[in-house]
C-alpha cells in the first residue's frame, strides 16, 4: 500500500469518526432535552435535598434543657415547706442517672463507695453547690443542675441526697 492510499483511507476513517461523533452528540441532546424544563429540574433538586435530609436526620434526641412547664410535668418541684425528699429518686432517674449510672464525664457512679467517700467527706453544702452551680475539676465535669437549669434547687438537693444515701 502506498503512502497516498494510506492517507486517503486514514482521512476517510477520521471523517467517518467525526461524523459519527456529531450524530451521537445530536442524538444525546435530543434525548436529554425531552421533558427537561426548569420545574422538573427544581423538583429533582428538591427530591435530592429531601432524600439527603432524610438520610442525615438524627436517630434520637438528647434533652439537655427543657422549659419549666415540660419539666414540671416530669418532675414535681419542691413545695414551700422544703419537703423534697420524695423527689430525689425521680429527679435522679430523669436528670442525673444518665451520667451517674454510666460514669460519664468523670461523674462518680451512684453506689460506688470508693468514688463517693472523699466527696461525701466534703459535706452536703459542697455537694449541693457543685450540683446546683456546676463543677469543673481534675476528676470531671458537672454542668449546673445536670444541664437542666429549670430544676429547682430543692429537687437538685433531693437528688444529691438520694445519691449520697445510696453511695455510703
C-alpha positions in Angstrom: 0.0 0.0 0.0 1.4 3.4 -1.0 1.5 6.3 1.3 -1.1 8.1 -0.8 -3.6 5.2 -0.4 -2.9 5.1 3.3 -3.5 8.8 3.8 -6.7 8.6 1.7 -8.1 5.7 3.9 -6.9 7.3 7.0 -8.7 10.6 6.1 -11.9 8.6 5.3 -11.7 6.9 8.7 -11.2 10.2 10.6 -14.0 11.9 8.7 -16.3 9.0 9.5 -15.5 9.2 13.2 -16.1 13.0 13.2 -19.5 12.5 11.5 -20.4 9.6 13.9 -19.4 11.8 17.0 -21.6 14.7 15.7 -24.5 12.3 15.2 -24.1 10.8 18.7 -23.9 14.3 20.2 -27.1 15.5 18.4 -29.0 12.4 19.5 -27.8 12.8 23.1 -29.0 16.5 23.0 -32.4 15.4 21.7 -32.9 12.7 24.2 -31.7 14.8 27.2 -33.7 17.7 26.1 -37.0 15.9 26.0 -39.2 16.8 29.0 -36.5 18.8 30.7 -37.7 22.1 32.0 -37.0 24.4 34.9 -39.8 22.9 37.0 -38.7 19.4 36.5 -35.1 20.3 37.4 -36.3 22.1 40.6 -38.4 19.1 41.5 -35.4 16.8 41.1 -33.2 19.1 43.2 -35.9 19.2 45.9 -36.3 15.4 45.9 -32.5 15.1 46.2 -32.4 17.6 49.1 -35.3 15.8 50.8 -33.6 12.4 50.4 -30.4 13.8 51.8 -32.1 15.4 54.8 -33.9 12.1 55.5 -30.7 10.1 55.4 -28.9 12.7 57.7 -31.6 13.2 60.3 -30.6 12.2 63.8 -31.6 8.8 65.2 -32.6 10.3 68.5 -32.6 13.4 70.6 -30.9 14.3 73.9 -32.9 16.5 76.2 -30.4 18.8 77.9 -32.7 21.7 78.8 -36.4 21.9 78.9 -38.9 24.6 79.8 -40.4 24.7 83.3 -43.7 23.5 82.1 -42.2 20.5 80.4 -40.1 19.6 83.5 -43.0 20.2 85.9 -44.9 17.5 84.1 -42.0 15.1 84.6 -40.5 16.2 88.0 -42.7 17.9 90.6 -41.0 20.9 92.2 -40.3 21.1 95.9 -43.1 22.6 98.0 -42.6 25.7 100.1 -42.3 23.6 103.2 -39.0 22.2 102.0 -40.2 18.6 101.9 -38.4 17.5 98.8 -37.0 14.1 99.9 -39.7 12.2 97.9 -38.5 13.8 94.7 -34.9 12.6 95.0 -35.3 9.3 93.1 -37.5 10.8 90.4 -35.1 13.7 89.8 -32.1 11.3 89.8 -33.9 8.9 87.3 -34.8 11.7 84.9 -31.9 14.1 85.1 -28.9 12.7 87.0 -28.9 9.0 86.2 -27.7 9.4 82.6 -24.2 10.4 83.7 -24.1 8.9 87.2 -25.2 5.4 86.2 -22.5 5.2 83.4 -19.8 7.4 84.9 -19.8 9.9 82.0 -17.6 13.0 82.1 -16.0 11.8 85.3 -19.3 11.5 87.2 -19.0 9.2 90.2 -21.3 6.2 89.7 -24.1 6.0 92.2 -23.3 3.2 94.7 -19.5 3.3 94.1 -18.5 3.9 97.7 -14.8 4.5 96.9 -15.6 7.2 94.4 -18.0 8.9 96.8 -16.1 8.7 100.0 -14.0 11.8 99.5 -16.9 13.7 98.1 -19.2 12.9 100.9 -16.4 13.9 103.4 -16.6 17.5 101.9 -20.1 17.9 103.3 -23.6 18.3 101.8 -23.2 22.0 101.2 -20.2 21.5 98.9 -22.1 18.7 97.1 -25.2 20.8 96.7 -23.1 23.8 95.4 -21.4 21.6 92.8 -24.7 20.1 91.7 -26.6 23.5 91.6 -23.8 25.8 90.3 -21.8 23.2 88.3 -18.3 22.0 88.7 -15.1 21.6 86.7 -12.2 19.8 88.2 -9.4 17.2 87.7 -11.8 14.4 88.2 -14.6 15.5 85.8 -17.2 18.0 84.8 -20.7 18.7 86.2 -23.0 21.2 84.4 -25.2 23.3 86.6 -28.2 21.3 87.7 -27.0 18.4 85.4 -27.7 20.5 82.4 -31.4 21.1 83.2 -31.4 24.6 84.7 -35.2 24.6 85.0 -34.9 22.3 88.0 -35.5 23.9 91.4 -32.6 23.9 93.9 -34.8 21.7 96.2 -35.2 18.8 93.8 -31.5 19.0 92.9 -30.6 18.8 96.6 -33.0 15.9 96.9 -31.2 14.1 94.0 -27.9 14.7 95.7 -29.3 13.3 99.0 -30.5 10.2 97.1 -27.1 9.6 95.5 -25.3 10.1 98.8 -27.7 7.8 100.7 -27.1 5.1 98.1 -23.3 5.5 97.9 -22.4 5.3 101.6 
